[in-house]
Amino acid sequence: MLSAVGLTTVFMLLAGTLQAQDMLDKLAKDMCPCMEGISETMPKDSVTLKMGICMLTASMPYEKELRKKHGIDLAKIDGESGERLGQLVAVRLMTTCPDFASLAIKLAEDEAPPPPPSGPPVRIVQGTVQDVTPSQFLTITVRTDAGPSYEFLLLDHVTNAEQVSQEPGKAKGFFAKWGYEEREFFDPYTRTYKTYRVLRSIEP
């Protein structure tokens, strides 16, 4: 069992924790009215700046307590102190300030990494045009530096495609880097799917 001294120590620790929580709760409540002027439609930089001003303004009355209890120096709010203060206050703002919750979700979505590119990987080869065959789709035959020849289909808009599409007869000998992806299409003659190389980029 705890001794009288031990119980006293526990009560003192609990009192200190509650006091710190009370201070942060007050800080969050003081900050909340300032957040009402921030709109989700504002640019991200403006939102971040306005939130920083609101947090700093609300924190100034608690400057000494923040430094003593949490090691936060408001004079260095742009560094680790600002990040630490934001983490402490954010949890309380989520429950006490409705305007902050929607802003926090928006900022989190803006900072989320972009989704990985979908579709087949783009491969690159270097080579010279050997032949251009106009048909339902333009087919470009390229002899690569490594030796083998490739047939590319021009199906979509590709930068520099005019080098081979406008005057196919004069395209022979045109050298470039050819970016392509392999895609499967249904062949009505064999009634099977065949793999074709579809052009994605042309870099002279």
C-alpha positions in Angstrom: 0.0 0.0 0.0 1.1 3.6 -0.6 2.4 5.5 2.3 1.1 8.9 3.2 4.1 10.5 1.4 3.4 8.3 -1.6 -0.3 9.4 -1.7 0.7 13.0 -1.4 3.1 12.6 -4.4 0.4 11.0 -6.5 -2.1 13.8 -5.7 0.4 16.4 -6.5 1.2 14.8 -9.9 -2.5 14.5 -10.7 -3.1 18.1 -9.7 -0.3 19.3 -12.0 -1.6 17.2 -14.9 -5.1 18.5 -14.4 -3.8 22.1 -14.1 -1.9 21.7 -17.4 -5.0 20.3 -19.1 -7.1 23.1 -17.8 -4.6 25.7 -19.2 -4.6 24.0 -22.6 -8.4 23.7 -22.6 -8.6 27.5 -21.9 -6.1 28.2 -24.6 -8.2 26.2 -27.1 -11.4 27.9 -26.1 -9.7 31.3 -26.5 -8.4 30.3 -29.9 -11.8 29.1 -31.2 -13.5 32.4 -31.9 -10.5 33.5 -34.0 -11.0 30.4 -36.1 -14.4 31.5 -37.2 -12.9 33.8 -39.8 -11.1 31.0 -41.6 -12.9 29.4 -44.5 -12.3 26.1 -46.1 -12.3 27.8 -49.5 -9.3 30.0 -48.6 -5.9 29.0 -50.1 -3.9 26.6 -47.9 -1.1 29.1 -47.2 -3.7 31.7 -46.0 -5.4 29.0 -43.7 -2.0 28.0 -42.2 -1.0 31.7 -41.6 -4.3 32.6 -40.0 -4.3 29.5 -37.8 -0.8 30.4 -36.7 -1.8 33.9 -35.8 -4.8 32.6 -33.9 -2.7 30.1 -31.9 0.0 32.7 -31.1 -2.5 35.3 -30.0 -4.4 32.9 -27.8 -1.2 31.5 -26.3 0.4 34.8 -25.2 -1.4 35.0 -21.8 -0.1 31.5 -21.0 3.5 32.1 -22.1 5.1 31.4 -18.8 3.1 28.2 -18.1 3.8 26.9 -21.6 7.5 27.4 -21.2 7.6 25.9 -17.7 5.3 22.9 -18.2 5.9 22.1 -21.8 9.2 23.7 -22.8 7.4 25.8 -25.4 9.1 29.1 -26.3 6.6 31.4 -28.0 9.6 33.5 -29.3 10.5 30.5 -31.4 7.0 29.6 -32.6 8.2 28.9 -36.2 10.3 25.9 -35.0 9.8 22.9 -32.8 7.9 25.0 -30.2 5.2 25.8 -32.8 4.8 22.1 -33.8 4.7 21.0 -30.2 2.1 23.7 -29.3 0.0 22.8 -32.3 0.0 19.1 -31.3 -1.1 19.9 -27.8 -3.9 22.3 -28.7 -5.2 20.4 -31.8 -6.6 17.5 -29.7 -8.6 20.0 -27.6 -9.7 22.0 -30.6 -11.2 19.0 -32.3 -13.7 18.6 -29.4 -14.3 22.2 -28.4 -14.2 24.0 -31.8 -16.4 22.7 -34.6 -14.8 25.1 -37.2 -11.4 23.5 -36.5 -12.5 19.9 -37.2 -13.4 20.6 -40.9 -10.3 22.7 -41.4 -8.1 19.9 -40.0 -9.7 17.4 -42.4 -9.1 19.7 -45.3 -5.5 20.3 -44.4 -4.9 16.6 -44.0 -6.4 15.9 -47.4 -4.3 18.6 -49.0 -1.1 17.1 -47.5 -1.9 13.5 -48.4 0.5 12.1 -51.0 -0.9 11.8 -54.5 -2.2 8.4 -55.5 0.3 6.2 -57.5 -0.1 6.4 -61.2 -2.5 3.8 -62.7 -2.1 1.9 -65.8 0.8 0.0 -67.4 4.4 1.2 -66.9 5.9 3.4 -69.6 9.0 2.0 -71.2 11.6 4.0 -73.1 13.7 3.0 -76.2 15.9 4.9 -78.6 15.7 4.3 -82.3 15.2 5.4 -85.8 12.0 5.3 -87.9 12.1 2.6 -90.5 8.5 2.8 -91.7 5.2 4.5 -91.1 2.0 2.7 -92.1 -1.2 4.7 -92.3 -4.2 2.5 -91.7 -7.1 2.5 -89.1 -4.3 3.6 -86.7 -0.9 4.9 -87.6 1.8 2.2 -87.1 5.4 3.4 -86.7 8.2 0.8 -87.1 11.3 1.8 -85.2 14.7 0.1 -85.3 16.2 0.5 -81.8 19.9 1.2 -80.9 20.0 -2.3 -79.4 19.1 -3.9 -82.7 15.5 -5.2 -82.6 12.6 -3.3 -84.3 9.4 -2.3 -82.5 6.0 -1.4 -83.9 4.2 1.4 -82.1 0.5 2.4 -82.4 -0.4 6.1 -82.3 -3.8 6.1 -80.6 -3.8 9.2 -78.3 -2.4 12.7 -78.5 1.4 12.6 -78.1 3.7 15.6 -78.1 5.9 15.7 -81.3 3.6 13.2 -83.0 3.4 15.5 -86.0 7.0 14.5 -86.8 5.7 11.2 -88.0 2.0 11.7 -88.6 1.8 14.8 -90.9 4.1 13.4 -93.7 4.6 9.7 -93.0 6.6 9.3 -96.2 9.3 11.7 -94.9 9.4 10.3 -91.4 11.9 7.6 -92.3 15.2 8.2 -90.5 13.7 10.3 -87.8 15.5 9.5 -84.5 14.0 9.9 -81.1 13.3 8.5 -77.6 10.1 6.5 -77.8 8.0 6.0 -74.7 5.4 3.3 -74.9 3.2 1.1 -72.8 2.0 -2.4 -73.6 -1.8 -2.9 -73.8 -4.0 -5.7 -74.8 -6.7 -5.3 -77.5 -9.2 -7.7 -78.9 -8.3 -8.9 -82.4 -11.6 -9.7 -84.3 -9.8 -11.8 -86.9 -8.2 -14.3 -84.4 -10.8 -13.6 -81.7 -8.1 -13.3 -79.1 -6.4 -10.5 -77.2 -3.1 -9.4 -78.5 -0.5 -7.2 -76.9 0.3 -3.9 -78.7 2.9 -1.2 -78.0 1.0 2.1 -77.7 3.1 5.4 -78.0 3.0 7.6 -74.9 5.9 10.1 -75.7 8.3 11.1 -78.4 11.4 13.0 -77.5 13.6 14.0 -80.5 
